[in-house]
Amino acid sequence: MKKVLSKIVKVLKKLIIPLIIIIILAGGFIYWQKYTEEKKRKLAEEEKRRQEEIQKEKERQLLEEKKKEYLALIEEMKKFFKEGNYKKVKELAEKALALAKEYNFDTGEINKILHQVEVAKYMKRLKELQQANKNIFNYFYVRKEVMKIPSWNDLIKLKKKIYDKTFRNEYIVLLSMSEKYAKEGKEGKESVLNYFSSKDYLYKAKRLREKRNITPDLEREKRIADIEKDTFFAWKKFKERTIPSSLY
C-alpha cells in the first residue's frame, strides 16, 4: 500500500510541477500581453495628443498670420481714408471682411471706417447743398435733396441748419414776389391782378414764417403792405371794379 501511495505521489509531483510552471508562464504571458497592449494604447494616445498639439500649433500660427494680414488691411484702410481715396478703402474692406468671416475676427473697426466714409460722402453733399442754398430760389431743390441725407449724429447739425434755411429762403422769395407784383401794380401794369397776386404771396409768407418760427422781416412786410395800399387807391379803374370789405 505504501508503495502504491509512493508511486501515486511521484506521479502527482510529475504532473503538478509542470502544471504549476504552465500556470505561472500563462499568467506571465497574460500579464505581459496586457502590459504590452496598455503600453501601445498609451503610446497611441500620446501620439494622438502630439499630433493634435502640432495641428493646434499650425492653426495658431495660421490664425496669427491671418490676424496680422487682417490688421494690416485695416491700417491700409485708415491710410487711404485720410487720403480721401474711398474707393480703395472699400476694396480693402471687402478683403478684410472676407478674412473676418472666415476666421471670426471682430469687424467693429472696419464698420467704423466704412461709416466714416459714408459720413464724409454725405458731408460733402451737405456742403454742396449749403452752397446751393445761397441762392434763395433753390430752396425747394435743396430741401428735397437734404431730406435724402440720413440724420446721423455726425450730420444732423449741418443738415438741420441747411433745412431750416430753405424755409427762410422761401419766406424771402415769397416776400420778393409779393413786392414785385405790388410795385408792378402800382406802376399800372395789370393793377388788379398784380394787387391780388401780391396779397396772396404776402399772406403765404406770413403763414410760413409763423408756422416755421422764422424771424420776420416786419419792415419789409410793412413796406409791401404800404405799396399794396398805394396800388389799391391809385387807380380809379381798380376802385370801380373792386368793393373791398376791409383794407388790409
C-alpha positions as CSV (number, residue, x, y, z in Angstrom):
1,M,0.0,0.0,0.0
2,K,2.8,2.3,0.9
3,K,4.5,1.5,-2.4
4,V,1.3,2.3,-4.3
5,L,0.9,5.7,-2.4
6,S,4.5,6.5,-3.0
7,K,4.1,5.9,-6.8
8,I,1.0,8.0,-6.8
9,V,2.8,10.9,-5.1
10,K,5.6,10.6,-7.5
11,V,3.2,10.7,-10.5
12,L,1.3,13.7,-9.0
13,K,4.6,15.5,-8.4
14,K,5.5,14.9,-12.0
15,L,2.1,16.3,-13.1
16,I,1.7,19.2,-10.6
17,I,5.1,20.8,-11.1
18,P,4.7,21.2,-14.9
19,L,1.1,22.3,-14.3
20,I,2.3,25.0,-11.8
21,I,5.0,26.0,-14.2
22,I,2.5,26.2,-17.1
23,I,0.1,28.3,-14.9
24,I,2.9,30.6,-13.9
25,L,4.0,31.0,-17.5
26,A,0.5,31.5,-18.7
27,G,-0.1,34.2,-16.0
28,G,3.2,35.9,-17.0
29,F,2.2,35.8,-20.7
30,I,-1.2,37.3,-20.0
31,Y,0.4,40.0,-17.8
32,W,3.0,40.7,-20.5
33,Q,0.3,40.8,-23.2
34,K,-1.9,43.2,-21.1
35,Y,1.2,45.3,-20.3
36,T,2.2,45.4,-24.0
37,E,-1.4,46.4,-25.1
38,E,-1.6,49.1,-22.4
39,K,1.8,50.5,-23.4
40,K,0.7,50.5,-27.1
41,R,-2.5,52.2,-26.1
42,K,-0.7,54.9,-24.1
43,L,1.8,55.4,-26.9
44,A,-1.1,55.8,-29.4
45,E,-2.8,58.3,-27.1
46,E,0.4,60.2,-26.7
47,E,1.0,60.2,-30.4
48,K,-2.6,61.4,-30.9
49,R,-2.1,64.2,-28.4
50,R,1.2,65.1,-30.0
51,Q,-0.4,65.3,-33.5
52,E,-3.3,67.4,-32.0
53,E,-0.8,69.8,-30.5
54,I,1.1,70.0,-33.7
55,Q,-2.2,70.7,-35.6
56,K,-3.2,73.3,-33.0
57,E,0.1,75.0,-33.3
58,K,-0.2,75.1,-37.1
59,E,-3.7,76.5,-36.7
60,R,-2.4,79.0,-34.1
61,Q,0.4,80.2,-36.4
62,L,-2.0,80.4,-39.4
63,L,-4.5,82.4,-37.3
64,E,-1.7,84.7,-36.2
65,E,-0.6,85.2,-39.7
66,K,-4.1,85.9,-40.9
67,K,-4.7,88.3,-38.0
68,K,-1.6,90.2,-39.0
69,E,-2.8,90.3,-42.6
70,Y,-6.2,91.5,-41.3
71,L,-4.8,94.3,-39.1
72,A,-2.5,95.3,-42.0
73,L,-5.6,95.7,-44.2
74,I,-7.3,97.9,-41.6
75,E,-4.2,100.1,-41.3
76,E,-4.2,100.5,-45.1
77,M,-7.9,101.4,-45.0
78,K,-7.1,104.1,-42.5
79,K,-4.3,105.4,-44.7
80,F,-6.4,105.6,-47.8
81,F,-9.3,107.1,-45.8
82,K,-7.0,110.0,-44.7
83,E,-6.0,110.5,-48.4
84,G,-9.7,110.6,-49.4
85,N,-9.4,107.5,-51.6
86,Y,-12.7,106.0,-50.6
87,K,-12.8,103.6,-53.5
88,K,-9.6,101.9,-52.3
89,V,-11.0,101.9,-48.7
90,K,-14.0,99.9,-49.9
91,E,-11.9,97.5,-51.9
92,L,-9.7,96.7,-48.9
93,A,-12.8,96.4,-46.7
94,E,-14.1,93.6,-48.9
95,K,-10.9,91.7,-48.4
96,A,-10.8,92.4,-44.7
97,L,-14.5,91.4,-44.2
98,A,-13.8,88.1,-46.1
99,L,-11.0,87.3,-43.7
100,A,-13.1,88.3,-40.7
101,K,-15.9,86.0,-41.8
102,E,-13.5,83.0,-42.4
103,Y,-11.6,83.4,-39.1
104,N,-14.2,85.0,-36.9
105,F,-12.4,88.3,-36.4
106,D,-14.2,91.3,-34.9
107,T,-15.4,93.7,-37.6
108,G,-16.1,96.7,-35.4
109,E,-13.1,98.7,-36.7
110,I,-14.0,98.0,-40.4
111,N,-17.6,99.1,-39.8
112,K,-16.4,102.2,-38.1
113,I,-14.1,103.2,-41.0
114,L,-16.9,102.4,-43.6
115,H,-19.3,104.6,-41.6
116,Q,-16.7,107.4,-41.6
117,V,-16.5,107.0,-45.4
118,E,-20.3,107.4,-45.6
119,V,-20.3,110.3,-43.3
120,A,-17.6,112.0,-45.4
121,K,-19.6,111.4,-48.6
122,Y,-22.8,112.8,-47.1
123,M,-20.9,115.7,-45.5
124,K,-19.5,116.6,-48.9
125,R,-23.0,116.5,-50.3
126,L,-24.3,118.7,-47.5
127,K,-21.6,121.3,-48.2
128,E,-22.7,121.3,-51.9
129,L,-26.3,121.9,-50.8
130,Q,-25.2,124.6,-48.4
131,Q,-23.5,126.4,-51.3
132,A,-26.6,125.9,-53.4
133,N,-28.7,127.3,-50.6
134,K,-27.0,130.7,-51.0
135,N,-29.3,131.2,-54.0
136,I,-32.7,131.7,-52.3
137,F,-34.6,130.5,-55.3
138,N,-33.0,127.0,-54.8
139,Y,-35.0,126.4,-51.6
140,F,-37.3,123.7,-52.9
141,Y,-34.5,121.7,-54.6
142,V,-32.2,122.0,-51.6
143,R,-34.9,121.0,-49.2
144,K,-35.8,117.9,-51.3
145,E,-32.1,116.9,-51.6
146,V,-31.2,117.4,-48.0
147,M,-34.0,115.1,-46.9
148,K,-32.2,112.3,-48.7
149,I,-29.3,112.7,-46.2
150,P,-29.5,110.3,-43.2
151,S,-29.9,112.0,-39.8
152,W,-26.8,110.6,-38.2
153,N,-25.2,112.4,-35.2
154,D,-22.3,113.5,-37.3
155,L,-24.6,115.1,-39.9
156,I,-27.7,116.2,-38.1
157,K,-26.5,119.7,-37.0
158,L,-25.5,120.8,-40.5
159,K,-28.4,119.1,-42.1
160,K,-30.9,120.9,-39.8
161,K,-29.2,124.2,-40.4
162,I,-29.5,123.9,-44.2
163,Y,-33.0,122.5,-44.0
164,D,-34.2,125.4,-41.8
165,K,-32.6,127.9,-44.1
166,T,-34.6,126.6,-47.0
167,F,-37.7,127.9,-45.2
168,R,-36.1,131.2,-44.5
169,N,-35.2,131.4,-48.2
170,E,-38.7,130.5,-49.2
171,Y,-40.0,133.3,-46.9
172,I,-37.7,135.8,-48.6
173,V,-38.8,134.6,-52.1
174,L,-42.5,135.0,-51.2
175,L,-41.8,138.5,-49.9
176,S,-39.8,139.3,-53.1
177,M,-42.6,138.0,-55.3
178,S,-45.2,139.9,-53.3
179,E,-43.1,143.1,-53.6
180,K,-42.6,142.6,-57.3
181,Y,-46.3,142.3,-58.0
182,A,-47.1,145.2,-55.7
183,K,-44.7,147.5,-57.5
184,E,-45.9,146.4,-60.9
185,G,-49.5,147.0,-59.8
186,K,-48.6,150.5,-58.5
187,E,-46.9,151.3,-61.9
188,G,-50.2,150.5,-63.6
189,K,-49.3,147.1,-65.0
190,E,-52.4,144.9,-64.6
191,S,-53.1,146.6,-61.3
192,V,-56.0,144.4,-60.2
193,L,-54.2,141.1,-61.0
194,N,-50.9,142.2,-59.5
195,Y,-52.6,143.6,-56.4
196,F,-54.2,140.3,-55.6
197,S,-51.1,138.3,-56.5
198,S,-49.1,140.5,-54.2
199,K,-51.7,140.0,-51.4
200,D,-51.6,136.2,-51.9
201,Y,-47.8,136.0,-51.7
202,L,-47.6,138.2,-48.7
203,Y,-50.2,136.0,-46.9
204,K,-48.2,132.9,-47.8
205,A,-45.0,134.5,-46.5
206,K,-46.7,135.4,-43.1
207,R,-48.2,131.9,-42.8
208,L,-44.8,130.3,-43.5
209,R,-42.8,132.3,-41.0
210,E,-45.4,131.7,-38.3
211,K,-45.5,128.0,-39.0
212,R,-41.7,127.6,-39.2
213,N,-40.9,130.2,-36.5
214,I,-38.9,132.3,-38.9
215,T,-37.5,135.7,-37.7
216,P,-39.8,138.1,-39.5
217,D,-38.8,141.0,-41.7
218,L,-41.5,143.2,-40.4
219,E,-40.1,146.3,-42.0
220,R,-40.3,144.7,-45.5
221,E,-43.7,143.3,-44.8
222,K,-45.0,146.8,-43.9
223,R,-43.3,148.3,-46.9
224,I,-45.1,145.8,-49.2
225,A,-48.4,146.4,-47.5
226,D,-48.0,150.1,-48.0
227,I,-47.3,149.6,-51.7
228,E,-50.4,147.5,-51.9
229,K,-52.4,150.2,-50.4
230,D,-51.0,152.7,-52.8
231,T,-51.9,150.4,-55.7
232,F,-55.4,150.0,-54.3
233,F,-56.1,153.7,-54.1
234,A,-54.0,154.9,-57.1
235,W,-56.1,153.5,-59.9
236,K,-59.7,154.7,-60.4
237,K,-60.4,151.7,-62.7
238,F,-59.3,149.4,-60.0
239,K,-61.5,151.1,-57.4
240,E,-64.5,150.9,-59.8
241,R,-64.1,147.2,-60.2
242,T,-63.5,146.3,-56.5
243,I,-65.5,147.0,-53.4
244,P,-63.4,145.8,-50.5
245,S,-65.0,144.8,-47.3
246,S,-61.9,145.9,-45.4
247,L,-58.5,147.3,-46.2
248,Y,-55.5,145.1,-45.4
